[in-house]
Amino acid sequence: MPSALPIADPAPLDGLLPDSVRQGAETRAFGVYLHVPFCRVRCGYCDFNTYTADELRGAKRSDYAGQAIAEIALARRVLERAQLAPRPASTVFFGGGTPTMLPVTDLADMLGAVRDAWGLVPGAEVTTEANPDSVDAGYLRSLREAGFTRVSFGMQSAVPRVLATLERTHDPARIPLVVAWAREAGLEVSLDLIYGTPGESIDDWRASLDQAIAQEPDHVSAYALIVEEGTKLARQIARGEVAAPGDDLQADMYELADAVLGEAGFGWYEVSNWARDGAADHRSRHNLAYWQGHDWWGVGPGAHSHVGGVRWWNVKHPAAYAARILAGESPAFGRETLDDETRRVERVLLATRIREGLPIEALTTQGRTSVAGLIADELVDARAALHGTIELTLRGRLLADAVVRRLLAE
Amino acid sequence: MSPRALKALEPAATDPAFIRNFCIIAHIDHGKSTLADRMLSITGVVDDRSMRAQYLDRMDIERERGITIKSQAVRMPWQLGADTFALNMIDTPGHVDFTYEVSRSLAACEGAILLVDAAQGIEAQTLANLYLALENDLTIIPVLNKIDLPAAEPEKYAKELASLIGGHPDDVLKVSGKTGVGVSELLDRVTQLIPPPVGDPTAAARAMIFDSVYDSYRGVVTYVRMIDGKLNAREKIQMMSTRAVHDILEIGVSSPEPVATKGLGVGEVGYLITGVKDVRQSKVGDTITTAAKPATQALAGYTEPKPMVFSGLYPIDGSDYPLLREALDKLKLSDAALVYEPETSVALGFGFRCGFLGLLHLEIVTERLDREFGLDLITTAPSVIYEVTTDDKKTITVTNPSEFPGGKIASVAEPMVKSAILAPKDYVGVIMELCQGRRGTLLGMDYLGEDRVEIRYRMPLGEIVFDFFDQLKSRTAGYASLDYEPDGEATADLVKVDILLQGEQVDAFSAIVHRDKAYAYGVLMTGRLRELIPRQQFEVPIQAAIGARIIARESIRAMRKDVLAKCYGGDITRKRKLLEKQKEGKKRMKMVGRVEVPQEAFIAALSGDVEKKDKK
């Protein structure tokens, strides 16, 4: 079951934005997120906004690209009406669901619509998520030809038993194949991993890390498995069929990941993301944009957007989304306009999680008094703090929420 | 079956010969309220349509717990033969904490229905109240209730009752408040057997207050039984304990809604309203007379309520302190036994030290503070009054472990109680073991019928307030019942055990215990806290100490990881709401030094209700 949307003000049907979004726009990059809410099957742990064929209530996958393109046209009008100086997109990210369930021509058309609406900056990062079993060499070549620069594969684990618990259907043997095809096509490669799956041992996890590194990807994401309410996994745990992942083991796994990835030449840049070191920057700029407070338009059912201190999110179900688009209305469901204090809180919350860190001057006087204690508790890097930045230590990354709470203490 | 009386007797002009004043003595859950409701509908004072289940129990808490805290009196007409009678049913609290209130209610009656569940038999508190009733020379009508239950054993318990109060098992009436079977016969018997009130109608007025209830619209409503003379509407009355004079704004009877009358005559039961706003100005047991022609002698039996159990009440959110003060000030208006004074705790901040009649009273007050005033509170472990004599011969009264002197102590005296426990005979062993473990001295044991036993112990009250009743219930599968009464003081080798978190003393967990039990208490509390306090960002040692000597220790390992959630496609709002929720959660934490202790941990550690903390 997809998770619930936040509660806030209703969004206006015309989707128009207040003039305030113009403020400081020249300092923010612009990105586009395209949500593709389809999956062949739903994995037991997943609470993302995605739907299998049975759950679509009449919405058609084949109509989807056209609807997304209509929202892009609406987005362009709304941003123009807000008199925002036109900014070409720095990053485009297709996420899901499973974007690669759509024909590659659909993805190409959607990217084309982004390009037509705003253009792309030179060297723009254009990523799609992909399931290892939903792409082949031809598909990946076509992505590159359409202008994609990067693909992020949902590898999750190299251990069949762990994949089975997660209900991932791909064969781990397929990972080397799809990575090689992506490389041949000229795409950067990221691998997504999950750790702390019920029944996964530290050795299982080490095997997955080794396998991932052996593919020589440009980027690795490693997320702790979170048991989300309403998922099949949560019910299995509640019934005692599987054991909930333990915090200490997950902490061990995170530390192992950081050590193994570090040794293999990957550096962390966000709590759960590592990029290959070297001359080129392999960090995901789209991912960073979320933490850095840039602007992005989220297209598609349930997608979230942020433009100049206004956050909004679309209706969740593809059928509801289709109806809004068909009626010429904004698909936005709820929105919130951040006040100064909320923006400040968000900045601390978001910037603390990235390696670039948070300038200490962004803290309140009260927040600054917490810094010494955080250094003493080895949660914040002393050297960086002395140079005016909050940068998490390894221990601090594991306790990032606690650090943020202390920095925001009133 | 007697018909409903066609015309009720006029209050203030009723011949005492046609008045019957009675109460119902029963244990919680034995169906007193249901029976009372049935009487209201059979006598026609409440029509069936407006019948609210358990009409007499007004407060929500009472309704939910099925117990009666505040008694009231209802006047019901009843026809027997050619005569019409006025039956005054006086509701009594059924709990040991309110023994004094019970005794005053009994003093307002000439008879009592002894109501016993036909599936459970008599319980210790009922027995205690029965003794009180017999001491007051009340006529007892034994009744078995719930005979409709499949588990009912009316023959067995009829024998038990007959052996207790004398008479034949056949004399025990068998009724069901639920179905109404036998209730009319019971009302007939009340009319036939209970003697009419006897008083001097021409003497100076003397009315005994048996209950005093605060009503936010009307002020204090005082329930009285006229012993001698007469009170009239708009008369000036005088409280004999304080000599305070008030105007009667309204006088009347409950049936069961209040009905104003011209007055109350000798032997009658009713209420009066004077406009006072605090039940302390209209105290249970006090005698009311008229200002114009005051009586010279107050009625016997009046005593000031005396708190026996003390506990600190602290708001979880420190900014609620003024609200707590206001709430206590308001509760005091309706609760003459509640006493409190400001107190400061290092761990818990600002709060109040409150005195209660007993544990139930404590529970009722804290529940009302929560429910009626929305206050989230931490309640410290209940304590009793210790008299500590130091080597230099000073005596200090200690109601809070933090007041326990640190220097040389010559002796410590603690309050003692005489307790009576009633249980099936199979449980005698476990009960004796429990009481012995609680420093009890056996006073005696009697068989009650074939298979039930009354066991009497002299015990320190401090042992009873700490988890005794729960232990008793759990060791006897819920069968045992308990009653106790104060029985002087005794000296004992008592010490104060402190609990330290990361070296900081948590005053809320300090306890005064017997030296032989200090180690056990230390191990118990440190173990509980280890389970209850969530892991922190650092290791937390937990210690128990007598003075500077550590007697037990535990530690909580450092937390290593919190939620490393993915940012769901840029759903920053969700992330921020999570942070807000966490911060909100932190507000409900109390800081002990650097250690965050959730309020639940305090409550659970203090109540002994330890479930493993969420290890996540």
Interface residues (C-beta under 8 A of the other chain):
Chain A: S3 P6 A8 Y33 H35 F48 N49 G95 Y223 A224 I226 A244 G246 D247 D248 Q250 A251 Y254 V271 S272 N287 Y290 W291 W296 G298 G302 A303 H304 S305 H306 R311 W313 E336 T342 V345 E346 L349 L350 D377 L379 R395 L398 L399 A400 D401 A402 V404 R405 L408
Chain B: Q537 F538 M559 R560 K561 D562 V563 L564 A565 K566 C567 Y568 G569 G570 D571 I572 T573 R574 K575 R576 K577 L579 Q582 K583 K586 K615 K616
